[in-house]
Amino acid sequence: MAEQREGKEKTPDRDELAESLADLFSNVSLMVKSELEGSNNQLVLIEKMNQRVTEDYDGFGDMASGLRVFVEQLSNKNGGFEEYIEQIDTIDQQVSEFEAVVSMLDKYVSDLEKKVRAVYHHKY
């Protein structure tokens, strides 16, 4: 009978242990499930954010392509102006040389005028 009592006494402990373990596994399972749902929700959010960013930047690709074409057109136009720029540089250089000649002539005329005045004042 003592053995029967020990057997009966161990059974409630084992049942309680089994219930505790079942609760533990259930709670761990619930925790893992919650973590996975949280991770899944984060991934869904990231996917939505990526879609939104993609929509926002879709127009930028078209705009960049248009800008590239515009820059190429400007570059081609600029190439057409190279000849005129060279002509302008040549004219600028010739004007600088002409200004130097005019300055020399102005000085010569000024000196000549002084000499004429000196001769004119001496005579009269």
C-alpha positions as CSV (number, residue, x, y, z in Angstrom):
1,M,0.0,0.0,0.0
2,A,2.8,2.3,0.6
3,E,3.9,1.8,-3.0
4,Q,0.4,2.6,-4.1
5,R,0.5,5.9,-2.1
6,E,3.9,6.7,-3.6
7,G,2.5,6.0,-7.1
8,K,-0.5,8.1,-6.4
9,E,1.6,10.9,-5.0
10,K,3.9,11.0,-8.0
11,T,1.1,11.0,-10.5
12,P,-0.2,14.4,-9.4
13,D,3.4,15.8,-9.5
14,R,3.9,14.4,-12.9
15,D,0.6,15.7,-14.1
16,E,1.5,19.1,-12.8
17,L,4.9,18.9,-14.4
18,A,3.4,17.8,-17.7
19,E,0.9,20.7,-17.5
20,S,3.7,23.1,-16.7
21,L,5.8,21.8,-19.6
22,A,2.8,22.0,-21.9
23,D,2.2,25.6,-20.8
24,L,5.9,26.4,-21.3
25,F,6.0,24.9,-24.8
26,S,2.7,26.6,-25.6
27,N,4.0,30.0,-24.4
28,V,7.4,29.5,-26.3
29,S,5.4,28.6,-29.4
30,L,3.2,31.7,-29.0
31,M,6.3,33.8,-28.5
32,V,8.0,32.4,-31.6
33,K,4.8,32.9,-33.5
34,S,4.5,36.5,-32.4
35,E,8.2,37.2,-33.3
36,L,7.6,35.7,-36.7
37,E,4.5,37.8,-37.2
38,G,6.4,40.9,-36.1
39,S,9.2,40.1,-38.6
40,N,6.6,39.4,-41.3
41,N,4.9,42.7,-40.6
42,Q,8.2,44.5,-40.8
43,L,8.9,42.9,-44.2
44,V,5.5,43.9,-45.4
45,L,6.1,47.5,-44.3
46,I,9.5,47.5,-46.0
47,E,8.0,46.2,-49.2
48,K,5.3,48.9,-49.1
49,M,8.0,51.6,-48.5
50,N,10.1,50.2,-51.4
51,Q,7.0,50.4,-53.6
52,R,6.4,54.0,-52.5
53,V,10.0,55.0,-53.2
54,T,9.9,53.3,-56.6
55,E,6.7,55.3,-57.5
56,D,8.3,58.5,-56.2
57,Y,11.5,58.0,-58.2
58,D,9.9,56.6,-61.4
59,G,9.5,60.2,-62.7
60,F,13.2,61.0,-62.0
61,G,14.4,58.5,-64.5
62,D,12.3,60.1,-67.2
63,M,13.4,63.5,-66.1
64,A,17.1,62.5,-66.1
65,S,16.7,61.0,-69.6
66,G,15.1,64.3,-70.8
67,L,17.9,66.2,-69.2
68,R,20.5,64.0,-70.9
69,V,18.9,64.7,-74.3
70,F,18.8,68.4,-73.5
71,V,22.5,68.5,-72.5
72,E,23.4,66.7,-75.7
73,Q,21.5,69.2,-77.8
74,L,23.2,72.1,-75.9
75,S,26.6,70.4,-76.5
76,N,25.9,70.1,-80.2
77,K,24.9,73.8,-80.3
78,N,28.0,74.7,-78.4
79,G,30.1,72.9,-81.0
80,G,28.5,75.0,-83.7
81,F,29.5,78.2,-81.9
82,E,33.2,77.2,-81.7
83,E,33.9,78.7,-85.1
84,Y,32.3,82.0,-84.0
85,I,34.1,82.0,-80.7
86,E,37.4,81.6,-82.6
87,Q,36.5,84.5,-84.9
88,I,35.5,86.6,-81.9
89,D,38.9,85.8,-80.2
90,T,40.7,86.8,-83.5
91,I,38.8,90.1,-83.7
92,D,39.5,90.8,-80.0
93,Q,43.2,90.3,-80.6
94,Q,43.1,92.5,-83.7
95,V,41.2,95.2,-81.7
96,S,43.9,95.1,-79.0
97,E,46.6,95.5,-81.6
98,F,44.7,98.3,-83.2
99,E,44.3,100.1,-79.8
100,A,48.0,99.9,-79.3
101,V,48.6,101.5,-82.8
102,V,46.0,104.2,-82.0
103,S,47.7,104.9,-78.7
104,M,51.1,105.2,-80.4
105,L,49.6,107.5,-83.1
106,D,47.9,109.6,-80.4
107,K,51.2,110.1,-78.7
108,Y,52.9,110.9,-82.0
109,V,50.2,113.4,-82.9
110,S,50.4,114.9,-79.4
111,D,54.2,115.3,-79.7
112,L,53.8,116.8,-83.2
113,E,51.2,119.2,-81.9
114,K,53.5,120.4,-79.2
115,K,56.3,120.9,-81.8
116,V,54.0,122.8,-84.1
117,R,52.8,125.1,-81.2
118,A,56.4,125.6,-80.2
119,V,57.4,126.6,-83.7
120,Y,54.3,128.8,-84.1
121,H,54.9,130.6,-80.8
122,H,58.6,131.2,-81.8
123,K,57.6,132.7,-85.1
124,Y,54.9,134.9,-83.7
